[in-house]
Amino acid sequence: MELIIGSHVSFNKNEQLLGSVNETINYGANTFMFYTGAPQNTQRVPINDKLTMEAKTLMTKNGIDINNVIIHAPYIINLANPKNFDFNVRFLKEEISRAESLGISKIVIHPGSHVGLGVSLGIKNIIDSLNLVINKNTKVIICLETMAGKGSEIGRNFDEIRQIIDGIDLKDKIGVCMDTCHLNDAGYDLKDFNSVLLDFDKIVSLKYLKVIHINDSKNEINTHKDRHENIGFGTLGFDTLINIIYNDKIKEIPKILETPYVGVNPPYKYEISMIRNKKFNPDLINQLSK
């Protein structure tokens, strides 16, 4: 089976999904992830169905399966905080509607931060919110992202993810997104990824794993900082990430790069090439910086 690899790409008001697909093709990728608008505000442009159809035609021609494409929910949604409960539910419903109109079947969301309320109450708020958002007619899967544990973040370990899933009424509408930087920073030893997968399968179940964010980390293990690094240039290292990406147990799971730009230059075309060739380029950062 061909590697399913891609990156975060842009989604602008003029080209929308068509622009996202063109960017993906330019990177040599066969999947991608995007925000449907700025992640830090509520401003959204109407979906242009003509551009969507053109994008889907181009995806088919280039071997991009829309079932592997991911939308990332905006950061301003914090399901763990009841202060903005009505806003969170309404805005996430709107994001789901936009995903459905684009034909995208997966939305990744940060579970949220309990902002001092405590983990138990934060998890209850997440569950209550998602049970209002999700119904039997929902066509997307909401994927809870594993978090680094910065501040009062929820989702810093598999047990917290499991507790959320346990409370969801329609479990076929829920999934999980692993993030390699977050897992490292949360304390999971990714140099022994098979053990991490076994732990995940035992606590959560691999059937819920729908997407993996592939990022190196600027931080040592268990520092709870969440600072992404380019592939091979962080504490995880190229070989560890390659072993994760090509692990047979997750070969059908889309892998998405969220690594930082080098100056103003996106690194994804070059990182994806390194990953496909399984050969690290130690001069990549210097080359992109010129």
C-alpha positions as CSV (number, residue, x, y, z in Angstrom):
1,M,0.0,0.0,0.0
2,E,1.3,3.5,-0.9
3,L,2.3,5.7,1.9
4,I,-0.4,8.3,2.8
5,I,1.6,11.4,3.5
6,G,0.8,15.1,3.3
7,S,1.0,18.4,5.2
8,H,-0.9,21.4,6.4
9,V,-1.9,23.6,3.4
10,S,-3.7,26.9,3.0
11,F,-7.4,27.4,2.2
12,N,-8.0,31.0,0.9
13,K,-11.1,32.8,-0.1
14,N,-10.3,33.0,-3.8
15,E,-9.3,29.4,-4.5
16,Q,-10.6,27.5,-1.5
17,L,-10.3,23.7,-1.8
18,L,-8.9,23.9,-5.3
19,G,-5.9,26.0,-4.0
20,S,-5.4,23.5,-1.2
21,V,-5.2,20.6,-3.8
22,N,-2.8,22.5,-6.0
23,E,-0.5,23.2,-3.1
24,T,-0.7,19.5,-2.1
25,I,0.3,18.3,-5.6
26,N,3.2,20.8,-5.6
27,Y,4.5,19.2,-2.3
28,G,4.4,15.7,-3.9
29,A,1.8,14.7,-1.3
30,N,-1.3,12.5,-1.6
31,T,-3.3,13.9,1.4
32,F,-3.5,17.2,3.2
33,M,-5.0,19.1,6.2
34,F,-6.4,22.6,6.3
35,Y,-8.4,25.2,8.3
36,T,-11.6,26.4,6.6
37,G,-10.8,29.9,7.9
38,A,-8.4,31.6,10.3
39,P,-7.9,29.3,13.4
40,Q,-8.0,32.3,15.8
41,N,-11.3,33.9,14.7
42,T,-14.8,33.2,13.4
43,Q,-14.5,34.9,10.0
44,R,-15.5,32.4,7.3
45,V,-16.2,32.8,3.6
46,P,-19.1,30.8,2.0
47,I,-18.0,27.6,0.4
48,N,-17.8,27.9,-3.4
49,D,-19.3,24.6,-4.8
50,K,-17.8,25.2,-8.3
51,L,-14.3,25.3,-6.8
52,T,-15.0,22.3,-4.7
53,M,-16.1,20.2,-7.7
54,E,-12.9,21.4,-9.6
55,A,-10.8,20.4,-6.6
56,K,-12.4,16.9,-6.4
57,T,-11.8,16.3,-10.1
58,L,-8.1,17.3,-9.7
59,M,-7.8,15.1,-6.6
60,T,-9.1,12.1,-8.6
61,K,-6.6,12.8,-11.4
62,N,-3.7,12.9,-8.9
63,G,-4.6,9.9,-6.7
64,I,-5.7,12.0,-3.7
65,D,-8.4,10.1,-1.8
66,I,-10.8,12.7,-0.2
67,N,-11.4,10.2,2.6
68,N,-7.8,10.8,3.8
69,V,-8.2,14.6,3.8
70,I,-8.5,16.3,7.2
71,I,-9.9,19.6,8.4
72,H,-8.5,21.1,11.6
73,A,-11.0,22.8,13.9
74,P,-10.0,26.4,15.0
75,Y,-8.1,26.9,18.2
76,I,-10.7,29.3,19.6
77,I,-13.0,26.4,20.3
78,N,-12.4,25.2,23.9
79,L,-14.9,22.5,24.7
80,A,-13.5,22.1,28.2
81,N,-14.5,25.6,29.3
82,P,-18.2,26.1,30.1
83,K,-17.8,29.9,29.9
84,N,-18.2,29.8,26.1
85,F,-20.3,26.6,26.0
86,D,-23.0,27.9,23.6
87,F,-20.4,29.5,21.3
88,N,-18.3,26.3,21.2
89,V,-21.2,24.1,20.3
90,R,-22.6,26.5,17.7
91,F,-19.2,27.2,16.0
92,L,-18.2,23.5,15.9
93,K,-21.5,22.7,14.3
94,E,-20.8,25.3,11.7
95,E,-17.4,23.8,11.0
96,I,-19.0,20.4,10.7
97,S,-21.5,21.8,8.2
98,R,-18.6,23.3,6.2
99,A,-16.7,20.1,6.2
100,E,-19.8,18.2,5.0
101,S,-20.3,20.7,2.2
102,L,-16.7,20.1,1.1
103,G,-17.1,16.3,1.3
104,I,-14.4,16.0,4.1
105,S,-15.1,13.2,6.6
106,K,-12.7,14.0,9.4
107,I,-12.2,17.0,11.7
108,V,-9.3,17.2,14.2
109,I,-9.9,19.2,17.3
110,H,-7.9,19.9,20.5
111,P,-10.0,18.6,23.4
112,G,-9.6,21.8,25.3
113,S,-8.1,23.3,28.5
114,H,-10.0,23.2,31.8
115,V,-8.7,26.7,32.8
116,G,-8.4,25.8,36.4
117,L,-11.7,23.9,36.8
118,G,-9.9,20.5,37.0
119,V,-9.5,17.6,34.7
120,S,-12.7,15.8,35.7
121,L,-15.0,18.8,35.1
122,G,-13.1,19.7,31.9
123,I,-13.7,16.2,30.6
124,K,-17.4,16.4,31.5
125,N,-17.7,19.7,29.6
126,I,-16.0,18.2,26.5
127,I,-18.4,15.2,26.6
128,D,-21.5,17.4,27.1
129,S,-20.4,19.6,24.2
130,L,-19.7,16.8,21.8
131,N,-22.9,15.0,22.6
132,L,-24.8,18.2,21.6
133,V,-22.7,18.7,18.5
134,I,-22.8,15.1,17.2
135,N,-26.1,13.4,16.1
136,K,-27.0,10.4,14.0
137,N,-27.0,12.5,10.8
138,T,-23.4,13.8,11.4
139,K,-21.3,12.8,8.4
140,V,-17.9,13.6,9.9
141,I,-15.7,11.9,12.5
142,I,-14.5,14.3,15.3
143,C,-10.9,13.3,16.0
144,L,-9.6,14.2,19.5
145,E,-5.9,15.2,19.3
146,T,-3.4,13.9,21.8
147,M,-1.9,16.9,23.6
148,A,1.5,17.8,25.1
149,G,0.0,18.7,28.5
150,K,0.9,22.4,28.4
151,G,-1.0,24.4,31.0
152,S,-4.4,22.9,31.7
153,E,-4.7,21.0,28.4
154,I,-6.8,17.9,28.5
155,G,-5.8,14.9,26.4
156,R,-2.3,14.7,27.7
157,N,-2.5,10.9,28.1
158,F,-4.5,8.0,26.6
159,D,-6.5,7.7,29.8
160,E,-8.0,11.2,29.4
161,I,-8.8,10.5,25.7
162,R,-10.5,7.2,26.7
163,Q,-12.6,9.0,29.4
164,I,-13.9,11.4,26.8
165,I,-14.7,8.6,24.3
166,D,-16.5,6.6,27.1
167,G,-18.9,9.5,27.6
168,I,-19.8,10.0,23.9
169,D,-23.2,8.6,22.9
170,L,-22.4,8.0,19.2
171,K,-19.0,6.4,19.3
172,D,-18.8,5.8,15.6
173,K,-18.6,9.6,15.1
174,I,-15.5,10.0,17.3
175,G,-11.8,9.3,16.6
176,V,-8.3,10.1,17.7
177,C,-5.4,12.1,16.1
178,M,-2.0,11.3,17.4
179,D,0.7,14.0,17.3
180,T,4.3,12.8,17.6
181,C,5.6,16.1,19.1
182,H,2.7,16.2,21.6
183,L,3.2,12.5,22.5
184,N,6.9,13.1,23.1
185,D,6.4,16.2,25.2
186,A,3.6,14.4,27.2
187,G,6.1,11.7,28.2
188,Y,5.6,8.9,25.7
189,D,8.8,7.2,24.4
190,L,8.4,7.2,20.6
191,K,11.7,5.4,20.1
192,D,9.7,2.4,21.2
193,F,6.6,3.2,19.1
194,N,5.3,-0.4,19.1
195,S,4.9,-0.2,22.8
196,V,3.1,3.2,22.5
197,L,0.7,1.6,20.0
198,L,0.1,-1.4,22.3
199,D,-0.6,1.0,25.2
200,F,-3.0,3.0,23.0
201,D,-4.7,-0.1,21.8
202,K,-5.1,-1.4,25.3
203,I,-6.5,1.9,26.7
204,V,-8.3,3.4,23.8
205,S,-8.3,0.9,20.9
206,L,-6.6,1.3,17.5
207,K,-10.0,1.3,15.8
208,Y,-10.3,5.0,16.9
209,L,-7.0,6.1,15.4
210,K,-7.8,8.1,12.3
211,V,-4.9,10.4,11.6
212,I,-1.3,11.1,12.8
213,H,0.4,14.5,12.9
214,I,4.1,13.9,12.1
215,N,6.3,16.4,13.8
216,D,9.7,16.4,15.4
217,S,10.0,18.2,18.8
218,K,12.3,21.0,20.0
219,N,11.9,19.5,23.5
220,E,13.1,16.6,25.5
221,I,10.6,13.9,26.5
222,N,8.0,14.8,29.2
223,T,8.6,18.6,29.2
224,H,4.9,19.5,28.3
225,K,5.9,22.4,26.1
226,D,4.5,21.6,22.6
227,R,7.1,23.2,20.2
228,H,7.2,21.5,16.8
229,E,10.5,21.0,14.9
230,N,11.3,20.1,11.3
231,I,11.7,16.4,10.5
232,G,15.0,15.1,11.7
233,F,16.1,18.3,13.4
234,G,14.6,17.7,16.8
235,T,14.9,15.4,19.8
236,L,12.9,12.6,18.1
237,G,15.2,12.4,15.1
238,F,14.7,11.2,11.5
239,D,15.0,7.5,12.2
240,T,12.5,7.5,14.9
241,L,10.0,9.3,12.8
242,I,10.6,7.1,9.8
243,N,10.0,4.0,11.9
244,I,6.7,5.6,13.0
245,I,5.6,6.6,9.5
246,Y,6.3,3.2,8.0
247,N,4.9,1.1,10.9
248,D,2.7,-1.6,9.4
249,K,0.1,-1.3,12.1
250,I,-0.8,2.2,10.9
251,K,-0.1,2.0,7.2
252,E,-3.7,3.0,6.3
253,I,-3.7,6.0,8.6
254,P,-3.0,9.5,6.9
255,K,0.2,11.2,8.1
256,I,0.2,15.0,8.2
257,L,3.2,17.2,8.7
258,E,2.8,20.4,10.8
259,T,6.4,21.3,10.9
260,P,7.5,25.0,11.1
261,Y,8.3,27.2,8.0
262,V,12.0,28.0,7.6
263,G,11.8,31.7,7.4
264,V,9.0,32.3,4.9
265,N,9.5,29.0,3.1
266,P,7.3,25.9,3.7
267,P,9.5,22.8,4.2
268,Y,6.9,20.2,3.2
269,K,7.9,19.4,-0.4
270,Y,11.4,18.7,0.8
271,E,10.4,16.9,4.0
272,I,8.0,14.6,2.1
273,S,10.8,13.8,-0.4
274,M,13.1,12.9,2.5
275,I,10.4,10.7,4.0
276,R,9.6,8.9,0.7
277,N,13.3,8.3,0.1
278,K,14.0,7.5,3.7
279,K,17.1,9.6,3.5
280,F,17.8,12.6,5.8
281,N,19.2,15.8,4.4
282,P,21.0,17.5,7.3
283,D,21.5,20.7,5.2
284,L,17.8,21.2,4.5
285,I,17.3,24.1,6.9
286,N,20.4,25.9,5.6
287,Q,19.2,25.4,2.0
288,L,15.7,26.7,2.7
289,S,17.1,29.7,4.6
290,K,19.0,31.0,1.6
